[in-house]
Structures are given as structure tokens and as C-alpha cells.
Amino acid sequence: MKTSKIIAAAALSLLAAVGAQAETYEGVLTVNSVASRADVDAQARATARAGNIYADAAYAGVAPALTASTDRALVRSQAVQTARLGNIYGEQASAGVLSVRGGDVDRATARAEARAASRAPIL
């Protein structure tokens, strides 16, 4: 029984060795070009000038210059007026610029509240 297993393993390894053939090295491929260097250079320059032929139409080539339809002074005055309104997306009256004045709570009380909040169990 043991001999038959050894013979089977030897036969399989022999088949694997015969089946695994190495590739042959054929050397570096030679290029047989019919175009001269000047022709190839001219073709390369023409292709480079053509731009990206695979680009989307929106991104192909140089973008056109934008022309404004409104006056610069009008846009500036509208921007100043909007800035003076404060935060137009705020949900409350104090949603605008924060005040610089100090709080009503003294520093020691604020620290004590912060320590108590940090030591509170997380639910």
C-alpha cells in the first residue's frame, strides 16, 4: 500500500515537471520603422497641438474668458449690504457675530461645572 502511494506521487511529480516548461528568452524586440525621425517628430508635434482627444467637451481646450453682466460697483454694494444683515441663515437673533464681552458666570464656577460634566457617567 505504501509503495503504491510512492509510485503515484512520483508519477504525478513527473507529469508536473514535464508540464511546466520554462519560457524561452527571445531577446529584445527590434523595431523596424519605415518613418524617418523628422516624420515622427512632425507627427508628435501635430498630436501635441491637437490636445486631448479623449477629454470631455467641457474640458477640451482653453476655457473662454468670462464676461460679467453686472457692474463691479453694484456687486460690491450688494455684498456690503448683505454683510451688514448678519447671518441670514441663523435660526436665532444672536446667530450673527459673537460678542466680545465677558460672560455672567465667573471663571471658578465655569470650571466647576466643566469638571462636574466631565466626571458625569455617559449614558
trRosetta pair geometry for C-beta under 8 A, 3 or more apart (Angstrom, degrees):
i j d omega theta_ij theta_ji phi_ij phi_ji
1 4 6.0 -52 -151 30 29 110
1 5 6.9 28 151 -16 61 104
2 5 5.8 -55 -156 34 36 111
2 6 6.6 34 149 -19 66 105
3 6 5.7 -54 -150 35 35 111
3 7 6.3 34 152 -18 67 105
4 7 5.7 -52 -146 37 33 111
4 8 6.3 35 154 -20 65 106
5 8 5.7 -53 -145 37 32 112
5 9 6.3 31 155 -18 65 106
6 9 5.8 -55 -147 38 30 110
6 10 6.3 31 153 -19 64 107
7 10 5.7 -55 -147 37 31 112
7 11 6.3 32 154 -20 65 105
8 11 5.8 -53 -147 35 31 111
8 12 6.4 29 155 -16 64 107
9 12 5.8 -54 -147 38 31 110
9 13 6.3 28 156 -16 65 108
10 13 5.9 -56 -145 39 30 108
10 14 6.3 32 154 -22 64 107
11 14 5.7 -54 -148 35 30 113
11 15 6.5 31 153 -18 64 105
12 15 5.7 -53 -148 36 33 111
12 16 6.3 33 153 -19 65 106
13 16 5.5 -51 -145 37 34 113
13 17 6.3 37 154 -21 65 105
14 17 5.7 -53 -147 35 31 111
14 18 6.4 27 155 -16 64 106
15 18 5.9 -57 -147 39 31 108
15 19 6.1 27 156 -18 66 112
16 19 5.8 -57 -141 40 29 110
16 20 6.2 16 163 -11 65 111
17 20 6.3 -59 -139 40 26 100
18 21 8.0 -6 168 -57 39 88
26 29 7.9 38 106 -75 108 71
33 40 7.6 -7 179 -60 147 131
35 39 4.3 -121 -172 87 100 131
35 40 5.3 120 119 -53 124 86
35 43 7.7 -13 180 -4 156 139
36 39 4.8 99 54 5 74 102
36 40 7.2 -142 95 -2 40 87
37 40 5.8 -57 -147 40 33 109
37 41 6.1 35 154 -21 67 108
38 41 5.6 -52 -145 37 30 113
38 42 6.4 31 155 -20 64 105
39 42 5.8 -54 -148 35 30 110
39 43 6.4 29 154 -17 64 107
40 43 5.7 -55 -148 38 32 111
40 44 6.3 34 153 -22 65 106
41 44 5.7 -54 -147 35 30 113
41 45 6.5 29 156 -17 64 105
42 45 5.9 -54 -148 36 31 110
42 46 6.4 30 154 -18 64 107
43 46 5.8 -56 -147 38 31 111
43 47 6.3 30 155 -18 65 108
44 47 5.8 -56 -147 38 29 110
44 48 6.3 30 155 -20 64 107
45 48 5.7 -54 -146 36 31 112
45 49 6.5 29 156 -17 64 106
46 49 5.9 -56 -149 37 31 109
46 50 6.5 39 151 -32 63 104
47 50 5.6 -49 -149 23 34 117
50 53 6.4 1 130 -59 118 98
51 55 7.0 -69 148 20 104 133
51 60 6.0 97 138 -165 141 84
51 61 5.8 -41 -110 -73 164 64
52 55 3.9 81 97 -29 116 112
52 59 8.0 -19 65 113 132 98
52 60 6.5 -134 67 -117 87 80
55 59 5.0 -116 177 90 115 97
55 60 4.4 150 92 -81 119 81
56 59 5.1 65 62 24 88 98
56 60 6.7 -147 89 -27 37 90
57 60 5.6 -47 -135 18 32 118
68 72 7.3 62 112 -66 164 74
70 74 5.4 -106 169 77 107 128
70 75 5.7 118 107 -53 123 99
71 74 4.3 89 67 3 94 107
71 75 7.1 -166 90 -7 51 83
72 75 5.9 -56 -151 36 33 110
72 76 6.4 32 153 -19 66 107
73 76 5.6 -54 -147 37 32 113
73 77 6.3 31 156 -18 66 105
74 77 5.9 -55 -147 36 30 107
74 78 6.4 29 155 -17 64 107
75 78 5.8 -57 -149 38 30 111
75 79 6.4 32 153 -21 65 107
76 79 5.7 -55 -149 34 32 112
76 80 6.5 31 154 -18 65 104
77 80 5.8 -51 -147 36 34 111
77 81 6.3 34 154 -19 65 107
78 81 5.7 -55 -146 38 32 112
78 82 6.3 30 155 -18 66 107
79 82 5.8 -55 -145 38 30 109
79 83 6.3 31 155 -21 64 107
80 83 5.7 -55 -148 35 30 112
80 84 6.6 30 154 -21 63 106
81 84 5.9 -56 -152 32 31 111
81 85 7.2 40 149 -30 60 98
82 85 5.7 -45 -159 16 39 117
82 88 7.2 -51 -164 -31 87 135
85 88 5.5 28 115 -71 129 97
86 90 6.9 -43 132 8 106 137
86 95 7.4 111 148 84 115 75
86 96 3.3 -54 -159 -105 117 125
86 97 6.9 -114 -131 -7 89 79
87 90 3.8 83 100 -36 115 111
87 95 4.7 -104 73 121 135 95
87 96 4.8 -166 6 -97 91 52
87 97 8.0 165 -27 -36 98 51
89 95 7.8 -119 90 138 55 141
90 93 7.8 115 118 -102 129 6
90 94 7.9 -149 173 81 143 33
90 95 2.3 158 -154 94 130 144
90 96 6.3 -84 -26 -51 160 55
91 95 6.0 121 36 -66 51 147
92 95 5.1 128 58 -37 67 99
93 96 7.9 -34 161 -2 46 100
103 110 7.4 87 77 -70 148 136
105 109 4.9 -116 -178 85 101 124
105 110 5.2 119 117 -58 121 93
105 113 8.0 -19 171 4 153 141
106 109 5.2 90 61 10 77 104
106 110 7.2 -147 97 -6 38 92
107 110 5.7 -59 -148 37 32 111
107 111 6.3 32 156 -19 67 106
108 111 5.8 -53 -148 36 31 111
108 112 6.4 32 154 -20 64 106
109 112 5.7 -53 -148 36 32 112
109 113 6.4 30 154 -17 65 106
110 113 5.8 -55 -148 38 31 110
110 114 6.3 31 153 -20 64 107
111 114 5.7 -56 -147 37 31 111
111 115 6.3 31 156 -18 66 105
112 115 5.9 -53 -147 36 30 110
112 116 6.3 29 154 -18 64 108
113 116 5.7 -55 -146 38 31 112
113 117 6.3 31 155 -19 64 108
114 117 5.7 -56 -147 38 30 110
114 118 6.3 27 156 -18 65 107
115 118 5.8 -57 -145 37 30 108
115 119 6.3 17 160 -9 65 111
116 119 6.1 -64 -145 43 28 103
116 120 6.6 47 152 -45 63 98
117 120 5.7 -37 -151 4 34 119
